[in-house]
Amino acid sequence: MIELGLRNDVYRRPLATALDRLGLREGWKCVDVGAGGGDVSVALAEVVGQDGRVYAVDSDPTARDEVAGAASAHTQVVAITQAGEDLLLPEPVDLAFCRFVLMYVDDPVLVLRRMGSAVRPGGWVVAQEPITSAGRIDGQSLSMPDAPRPDVGAQLPALFRSAGLDIVDAWAESQAGAGPGPVADYLASLTGVDPSDDPVVLPPLVTVVARRASEPAG
């Protein structure tokens, strides 16, 4: 299993599982769409090494500085201010990845199509999105009113098919806990509410691993 140095990330296991599933290795070129603070971009850079490249793409201009700070020791990380709907890279990549992104966009199929176009023929596209309402605090459903598509994870395989990508694998994972610990800390950071000793089941994160179709033999 790939070891990832993600800070305080309770969803690191599904990410590591996905990267193991597709065989991420040194020398790969990747794009992290919706890179945010750059934690996943740095994790990818640690695997692909100096011979690889990671494009950290985010629509928020302030994310560029955050990525630069987080990736200061990784010269193979290139920060780009760009929306997923407009994704355009200077070269084809082996992997296009996004996490907690499609829940916020108007047209997730368009973003997936752009990701598919960004990878080489036969390249990989991976998305990880939640089913927010399936999470629980003391038995009560979670909600995320600021996200237009909080349960987009439940539609993720169908969205990939609509984008013309070939699904290789798909699954859902979540962590649970009660009392102090990483699960409670994560929920408090996400919602601003401390769950105290209430039992918590975090929203399942649906992962889809897919490939762009190879070019037909000419």
N, C-alpha and C positions, 0 to 999 in steps of 0.2 A: 504493500500500500504506500502511495506517495505521502510523504510527510510535508505538511504545509504550515508555514509559520504565520498563520492569520491571527491577528490580535483579537482576543475575546470573541471569537467567531464560533457560535454554537452550530453553525451550518457547515463547518469545514469538512465533516465526514462525507456528506453528499457530493461536495466538490471533489474531494480526493477520489471518491469512488468513480465519478464521471471521468476524471483525467486518467485514472488507471484503465478504465474501460476502453478508451480510445488510444491509449499507449503514448501519451504525451512524453516527449523526450528531448534531449539536447539538440539544438539546431533548428527547432520549429519556429515558425513565425505565427504570431497570434494577434488577435484583436480582442480587447476587453471592452465591450460596449456598455456605456453607463458605468464608467470606472469609479466614479465617486472619489473617495479618499485614496484609492490606489492599492488597497490591501490585496485584492485578487490579482491585479496586474503584477505586483511584486512577487506574489506566490508563483505565478506563471513564469516570471523571469528567473526565479530560483531554479526552476526545472529546466527551462530551455537553455540556460547558460549564456555565456558571452557570445557564442556563435548564433544564438537565436535572436528574435526581436519580438517585442510586445508593444503594440499600439494601444495606449490607454485613451479611450474616446469618451467624452462626456459633453453634454450640451451646455453645462454650467461653466462659464469661464473661470470661476474661482477654483474648480476642480483641478485645473491645470497646475496651479501652485501647490495644491495639496498632494497631487501625484508626484510632482517634482521633489517635494520634501520627503515623501515616503520612499521614493525610488532613488534617492541621492546616490546610493552605492551600486545602482544597476543602470549602467549606461545604455543597455539594450532596451530600456523602456522609453518610448516616445509618446509624449502627451499631446493630444489633439482635441481642440474644441469643435465638436461636431455633433449634431443630433443623429440618433440611430436611423431615422427616416432618410437622412441625407448621406449615409455612410459611403465614403469614397476614400480608398487608401492608395498610397503610391505604388503598391505591389500586391499581388495575391498572397494570401496567408493560408496556413495549414489548418488553423482553428479560429472560428468566430464564436465568442462566448458572451452570454449576458446572464445576469442574475438580479432579480427584483427590479426589472426594467419594464417589461411588457405590461405590468400591472398599472403603469403610469402613462402609457402612450395611447394615442387615439386609434392607431391602426397597427396592431401587433403583427399582422400578416405582412404588411409592408416592411416593417423592421426585419422580420425573419427573411424576407426575400432579399433585402439589401445585405444581410449577413451571408446568405447563400451566394450572392454574387461576389462577395469579397473574398471567398475562399477559392482555392484552386479546384479544378475538377477532381472529384473524389475526396475533397477536403471535408472537415468536420464542422458542424454547427451544433452548439450545446446551449440550451436555455434552462434556467432553474427559476420557477415561479411558485408562489404560495397558493394554498387554498385557505385564505385567512379565516373564514367563518368556521372552518373545521378545527381551529385552535380553541382551547378552553382555559378559562380561569375559574377555578372552583365550580366547574361544570357548566359555566355560562359561555356562550359563543363569543369569540373575539370579533371586533369590527375595525375597519380602517377607512373612515369616511373620506379621508383626503385622497385615496387612491380610486381612480375611475373604475378599475377592474381588479378589485381585491381578491377575487376567486379565479383569476385567469389560469391558475395552475390546472384547474379541472378541465379546461379546454385546450391545454397545451398540445397534446398529440394531434388533435384535429387542426390546430393552427399550423403546425408543421406541415401537415399534408396539404393544406390549402396553399402553403408557400412553395410547394413543389419539391420538398426535401424528403429523402428516403430515411425513415426512422429505423435505427438499429436497436435501440433499447429505450425503455421508459419505466420510471418507478417513482415512488413517493417515500419520503423519510421525514421524521420529526423527532425532537427530543422532548422529554418530559421531566418534571421534577417537583419537589415540594420543599418549601423553606429556602434559606439562603443558598446561593450557588449560581453557576453561570446561566441557568435557564431563567431564574428570577431576575438576575442582573440584566440580561438581554431584554426581557420584556419591559423592565422599568426604563431602559434606555430608549426603547421603541415607542412606548406609550406615555412615559412620564409618570406612570402609576406603579408604586411598589406593591407587588402581590402579597407581600408578607409571607405567611406560612401556607397560603392557599395553594392547592395543587394546580400545576400548570402543564398543559400540553401545548407546545408551540405549533403554529400552523404547519401542516405537512408541506414540504417543499417538493414539488414535482419536477423531476429531471427528465429531459428528453435529449437523447444523443442521436444525431442524424448526420447524414452525409449529403453533399452535393453530388448529383449523378456525374459519373465520368463521361467525358466526351466520347461520342460514338466513333468507332474506327472509320477512318476516311478511305 
